Amino acid sequence: MKGGWGYMGVALILFHFAFPYLLLLKQDLKRKAKILASLALFILFMRLVDMFYQIGPTFRVDRRTRAGSILC
């Protein structure tokens, strides 16, 4: 993967799966509704990031004009 997409992929693995998984292993965090709700919102936000990662536009630089264009 080129550019920042590789870093975004690693961040998705860490923050969309590993971080919530490790937090939900603790019993006391699952008993507090506010913490559980904030973790659910965080997971939903990371799901949006994941969707952008999968269907986001590709950025290409035209060599003739050196201008960027977004391809869909």
MARSE-562656 format. One record per residue (C-alpha): x, y, z. Coordinates in Angstrom, 3 decimals. Layout:
R       px       py       pz
R        X        Y        Z
...
END
This chain:
R       px       py       pz
R    0.000    0.000    0.000
R    1.252    3.402   -0.907
R    1.127    6.632    1.046
R   -0.870    6.832    4.221
R   -3.172    3.920    3.391
R   -0.820    1.434    5.059
R   -0.809    3.465    8.253
R   -4.575    3.715    8.112
R   -4.815   -0.066    7.749
R   -2.663   -0.620   10.827
R   -4.690    1.954   12.766
R   -7.882    0.129   11.805
R   -6.511   -3.173   13.067
R   -5.433   -1.601   16.341
R   -8.348    0.726   17.051
R  -11.238   -1.047   15.337
R  -10.493   -4.483   16.743
R   -7.653   -4.837   19.261
R   -8.316   -1.797   21.468
R  -12.071   -2.424   21.986
R  -11.456   -6.158   22.396
R   -8.909   -5.617   25.151
R  -11.114   -3.063   26.903
R  -14.140   -5.347   26.831
R  -12.166   -8.106   28.553
R  -12.360   -6.129   31.802
R  -15.472   -6.794   33.883
R  -15.610   -3.420   35.622
R  -15.690   -1.470   32.337
R  -18.693   -3.444   31.124
R  -20.642   -2.545   34.263
R  -20.374    1.230   33.718
R  -22.943    2.409   31.200
R  -21.214    5.692   30.291
R  -17.917    4.002   29.505
R  -19.675    1.281   27.530
R  -21.663    3.879   25.552
R  -18.543    5.899   24.760
R  -16.772    2.740   23.619
R  -19.759    1.932   21.379
R  -19.552    5.407   19.819
R  -15.826    4.952   19.296
R  -16.454    1.615   17.547
R  -19.089    3.256   15.318
R  -16.654    6.039   14.429
R  -13.977    3.496   13.560
R  -16.540    1.678   11.417
R  -17.001    4.888    9.412
R  -13.233    5.151    9.023
R  -13.200    1.519    7.869
R  -15.897    2.217    5.282
R  -13.927    5.187    3.953
R  -10.823    2.995    3.817
R  -12.664    0.454    1.685
R  -14.522    2.768   -0.701
R  -12.551    6.004   -0.515
R  -11.435    7.773   -3.661
R   -8.029    7.310   -5.229
R   -5.804   10.350   -5.598
R   -3.782   10.559   -8.833
R   -1.352   13.239   -9.955
R   -1.374   14.043  -13.671
R    2.220   14.185  -14.934
R    1.469   16.711  -17.677
R   -0.192   19.354  -15.521
R    1.132   18.251  -12.101
R   -2.359   18.779  -10.755
R   -4.174   16.269   -8.621
R   -7.503   14.768   -9.505
R   -9.802   12.513   -7.560
R  -10.966    9.424   -9.393
R  -14.162    7.662   -8.432
END
